Amino acid sequence: QLGQLVGAIGLRTTQQNALSFLAMVDALGLPQFPSFGAHAYFNRYSRWSIREFLSDAESAVNSAQSMPTSTLERLGVCIPAMEAGPVDRGPPMNCGPGNLLLTPTMGQLPSSHGFQRGDWLFVTFPPSGTPGVDKVGDSESMEAEVLSILPPPSALVVKIVGKYALVAAEQFSKQVCRVDRVANHVTCGRQLTALVTLCSTVDLKPEEVEAQKKEESEKGKGKKGKK
């Protein structure tokens, strides 16, 4: 649960706020670790992982707000005009009230696009809005995760995160938006999963290790005897 909590920290969270939140959770004694060493190891490296993720996100948002859209499109990190709608094709698991099918107004994804499954994006309505800014006038920018890219590639299926998570398909159907790639959550998620697995393992005492080896050895002998 702690790994999922750390992995759910949003793109717009500042590094300072993220670290303060983790420190507060730790101070409450909520995480349960098998040893002090596992506790210290998880605290240290989970913070490194989340700081790297948020640093990438902050850099991408600054670029999206300061660089011309045409330049970002050539770099493969922006699609300036996509029409949103409910997911009506692709795997059934991609359907849902909070998922959107984003189709480029030009028909297909540009050949230079660098989007892939697991990317976290800012989906901004309308396209002239400011990426990464929650709400300014009629402009609204939301966090989303790429669930799949439909062939040939022709569209993105994304999961909206936040207050529109359950009504995105109804709220934004037929509207045009801008999409900016911010960071890929796969690497961060794998790091956190590995940390949780490693730090949840109970350390065996020497006598327990010997007893386990003896038990496995006896099992092996029993199997040979049956043959």
N, C-alpha and C positions, 0 to 999 in steps of 0.2 A: 504493500500500500504506500509506503514511503517513496519507493521508486516511481510509482504512478503519480504521486503528488508532485514530486520534483519535475517529472517529465511534462506535467500539465501547465507549467508556468508559461504565461502568454508572451507573445513577441514584443508587446509594447511595455513589458515590465523592465524597469531599469535594473542594472546589475546590483545597485545598492539595496533596492527594495527586495529583490529576490534573495540576496544574502541575509538581509534582516529577517525576512520571513522564515528562512531555514533555521536561523539562529534561535528564533522564538520557539519553533516547533521542537528543536533540540533541547532548549531550556526547560520545556514542559515535561521532558522525559517520555514523550510519546513513542519514539522508535524503540523497539526491543532488539538488541543485538546479543549474540551469544558470548561476546567478550569485549573488553575495552578496546583491544586492537582492531577488531572488526568495525567497531563504532567510529574510531578515529579515522580509519582508512576510508570508510564510506563518506564521512563528512568532508574529508579533504578532496577526494577525487570527484565526488558528485558536484561540488562547487566549481571545480575546474571545468567540468563538462558543461554545466549550465551557463557559466560565464562565457565560454567560447561560443555557445549557441546564441546568446543574447548579443555578443559583440558582432557576430556575423549579421544578425538581424538589424542592429542599429546602423551598421555600415550600409546595408542594402537600402534601408529607408532613407538615409541621407542622400544616396545616389538617386533614388526614385524621385525625390523632391527637388533635386538641384540640376539633374542632367536632362537634356532634351529627350522626349519620348522616342524619336527616331534613332538616337544613339543607343538607348536601352534596348530597343527592338533588335538592332543589329547585334548587340551583345547576347541576345537570346534570353533576357531576363524580364521582358515586358511584352504584353500584347495589348495594344492601345484600345481595341474595340471588340468586345465579345458580347453576344446576346445570351441572357440567362433564361433558363426554363427548367421545368421539372425533368427528372431523369426518366426518359422513356425508352432507352435502349442500353445495351451492355448487360453485365451480370446483374441478376435480381438483387444481390446484396448491396448494390450501389444505390438502390432506390430508397427514398426516405424524405420526410418533410423538410429536413434540414440540409439536404443535398441538392446541388444545382448542376445542370448540364450547361457548360459554357461553350458556345459555338462561335468561332471567329466570324465577323460580318463579311470577311473576304472569302469564306467558304472552308478553308483548311488552315491548320496551324502553319505559321511560317517555317520554311525549311531550316532557318537558323535558330529555332526555339531550343531552349535548354531545359525545358520542364520535364520532370520525371515524378514517378509515384513517390509519395512521402515528402514532397516539397511543401513548405508552408508559404502561403501567399497573403497578399493584401488584395482583396477584391473591392474596387472603389466604384460607387455609383454617384453621379454619372461619370463618364470617362474624364471629364474636365476637373474632377475633384482632386483633393490632395491625398495621395497614398499615405497610409499610416496614421492619419488623423481621424479619430473616432467619428466626430460629427461637427461639421462647420456649415451652417445654413442648410442647403439642400444636399450637400455632399456628405457621404458616409462611406467610411473605409472599414472593412471587416476582415478578420483573420479567417483563413480557410486552409484546409489540407487537401492535396491532390490524392484522390482515391484511385483513379485510373486515367489513362489516355486512350481514347477510342480510336481505332484505325480508321483511315489510312496513315497518318493521324488527322482527325477532323474535329475533335472536341476534347474538353477536359471535364471530368466528373470530380467535383470538389465537395467537401463537407464544411459547411459554415460553422464557425466556433463562436460562442457568445450568445447574446440575447436573441439572435434570430435563428438559433440552432434548430428550433422546432417549426419555424414558419417561413424559412427562406424561400422555398419553392413557391409558396403562395404570395409572399410579399414582393418578390423581385422578378416574377415571371414576365417575359417579353421586354425587360429593361436591358439597356446596354451599359456595360461596365468596362473598366480597365483592370488588368490583372498584372501584378508585379510579383516576381519570385523573390522571396526574402531569405529563406534558409531551408536546409534539408534536415528534417527531424529524425531521419532514420539513424544516422551516426550517433546522435545524442541518445536516442532511445536504446540503441544496442549497448552503448557504454553503461547506461544506467541499469539495464537488464543484467549485464555481466557483473556489475558491482553488487547488485542485490543478491545474485546467486552466490558470489564469492563470500560476501559478508554475512550471509545467512547460514553458512555451513558451521556446524558445531565442531569445535576443536576436540579431538579425542585425546584422552590421557594415554601415556605410553602403555600402561597395562591393558587399556581398552583396545589399543591397536594390536597388541600381541594376541589378545583373546579373539579378535576379529580374524586375524591371519590363521589362527589355529582352527577356528570354525570353518573357514573356507577350505583349508587343507583337508580336514576330515570329510567335507562334502565331496571334494575331488576324489579321495580314496574310495568313498562309498560308490561313486559312479563307476570307477575302474573295476570294483569288485562285482558289480552287476553285469558288466560285460563278460 
